[in-house]
């Protein structure tokens, strides 16, 4: 009778190995969730930065387009109203644009501060009249 009762009692509980295995599985799931949440947060920040850069580029181009002869070429500056964004324009060599008496100008919008190998958040290339044809 004693043997039957102890065998029945042993079946109800968990062994130490089962508890440790369950905790390891739980820790793995929690670590995976934390990594996924961190990646999601980073993607949201990058997306918001790009959205702000697109809006800033649109505002810059709208203002510059009103006065095309004064369109800044090979210039840089801070985006008005966005202290965390910088813009840069530079002329890009293009034989096709030259045949059309035009010039390609690239607008890049960066997040500040500008690093050495920093990639732009937004890049837009425009075909403008050549500077000597103003």
N, C-alpha and C positions, 0 to 999 in steps of 0.2 A: 504494500500500500504506500509506503514511503517513496518508493521508486516511481510509482505512477504520478504522485503529486509533484515531485521535483521535475519530472519530464514535462508535465503540463505547465508548470510555472516557467520553465526555461523558454517555452514557445511564445510567451506573451511579450517579452522584452526584446531590446535590440542589443547586439553585441557592440563592443567598442569599435571594431572594424567598420561596422555599418554606420555608426555615428560619424566616424572620421571621414568615411567616403561621402556621406551626405553633406558634411561641412565643406569638403573640398569641391564638390559639385556646386554648392551654393556660392562659394567664393569665386569660382570660375564664371558663373552666370553674372554675378554682381560686377566683376572686373570687366566683362564684356559690355555690360550696360554702361558703365562709366566711360569706357573708351568710345562707345558709340555716341554718347551724349557730348563728349568733348569734341569729337569730329563734327557733329551737327552744329555745335556752338561756333566753331571756327568757320564752317561753311556759311552760316547765317551772317557772321561779321563780314566775310569777304563779299557776300552778295549785297549787303547793305552798303559797303564801301563802293562797290561798282555801280549800284543804283544812284548813289549820291554823285559819283563822278560823271555818269551819263547826264544827269540833270544839270550839273555844273557846265559840262561841255556844251549842252544845248543852250544854256543861258549865255555863255561866252560867244558862241557862234551867232546867236541872234543879235547880240550887241555889235559884234564886229561886222556882220553882214550889212548893217544899216549904212556903214561908211566903208565900202570895199577898198577904196584907195589907201585907207589907213589900216588895213588888215595887218596885224603884226606877223612878220615873217622873221624867222631866226631870232625869236625873243622868248622870254620866260617871265613868270610872275606867280603871285599868289591868286587863287580864285577868290574874287570878292564874295564875302558872306560865308566862305568856307575856309577857315584858318587851317584846317587839316588837309587841304588839297592844293597842289601846285600844277601849273600848266606850262607847257613848252611847245613852241612851234619851230619847225625847221623845214627848209626847202629840201625836196627829194629830186634827184636827177631823173628825168624822164624824157626820152627822145620823142615818144608819142605826144606828150604834152607840148614840147617845143615846136613840133610840126603844126600844132593848133594855136601857136603863139600864146601858150599858157605855161603855167608852172604848178607843179604839185607841191602843196604845203601840207605837212603832217602836224596835227594837233595831238599831243599826248597829255593826259591828265594822270598825275601821280598822287599817292598819299604822302603827306609830309611826315617826317623829314625825308628828303630825297637821298637814297643810298646810292652807292657806286653801281651796282648791278640790278637796280630795282626795275621791275617790269611795270609798264603803265597799266592803270586800271582800265583806261579807255584810249583807243587810238582811232583817229578819223583822218582820212586823207581827202583833200579838197583840190580841185582844179581851179586855179585863179588866173586872171590875166597876168602875163609876164610883167615883172617890175618895170622893164624899160618901155612897155607899151601903155603906161599910165597916162 
